[in-house]
Amino acid sequence: MLVLGIESSCDETGVALVQWQEQGLPRLLAHALHSQIDMHQAFGGVVPELASRDHIRRVVPLTQTVLEQSGQSLADIDVFAYTQGPGLAGALLVGAGVACALGAALDKPVLGVHHLEGHLLSPFLNTDKAPEFPFVALLVSGGHTQLMRVDGVGRYALLGESIDDAAGEAFDKSAKLMGLDYPGGAALARLAEQGNPNAFKLPRPLLHSGNLDFSFAGLKTAVLTQVQRMVAQHPHASSVDLGADFALLPLSQRCDLAASVQAAIVEVLVKKSLAALQQTHLMRLVVAGGVGANRSLREQLTAACGQRGIRVHYPALQWCTDNGAMIALAAAMRLQAGLEQADKRYAFNVKPRWPLGDPGDNGP
């Protein structure tokens, strides 16, 4: 069985083809991805309408590329899968519309996939290092920060989540305050490599809350206050553009603040993840989502878990960003587990807001 997956939830258009197998994990045959970073950079963030239009331009050529790479044709596809949510409504409609149109034209079934489930299962794309159930999952991205107990495909229990900003949002908004280019989180991490993580005392919200929830809004406010304080001391500050004024400061000071911001976010993520492992008595951790590519987070989680004999699994860096491979894989794994029956109902309903693992929920 061949499953074609389409991802279009935000600012990446991804298409991939996996082969469902009776035994073992589904096999990735081909994938293609286009990122809209260059287009949105001028605006300092994602512009939803521009994102939707670019998905329309890219999705068909990317699908053709995947078919050429795999040596398959559209007629060979057995199931068309797409990201149903969460995400930007207009962007989601593009992937859903194309998948359902292809299904209807070829009389093939379609399947909507939860975007976060795609991220959660993305480490299974590393077939030689795939995790085993059960495990604790840290889903950490620009829009989500969650800890989940995962007992199998579709068997998810929410342990804790951010009550305000996600970790990736804290990275990006702090970077914007510091005048760094979009995408800010990656730029902040690069700057942090040269800085002292103990140079500035920044809050670690909810670090000692006794639960597994997160909060990063207070950290963002503390960064704003610190940037304002540092800029006020510079003789050539204009007080018109905070980011531009911050760029006038010595490189060492900017690196130190970036390193301090990163250290605050990473410490919270690491300690909450360890607390979740202790609470569930599990010895396996899966990290997924865009922030999962952060080098400092990987190093500290690996070291902390290694001391406790806990196995940590990360997706390959190319699977940390949004991509079609994780959507095709998630669809194939749900079909393989008997949780879904792809059908030929082509009226789609995208879900811009769609919690994964609500209490009492056994699936997306």
Helices and strands as residue ranges (DSSP letters): E 2-7, E 12-19, E 27-35, H 37-41, H 48-70, G 74-76, E 79-85, H 89-106, E 110-114, H 115-121, G 122-125, E 135-140, E 145-152, E 155-161, H 167-177, H 184-192, H 217-232, H 242-246, H 251-280, E 284-288, G 290-293, H 295-307, E 311-313, G 317-319, H 324-336
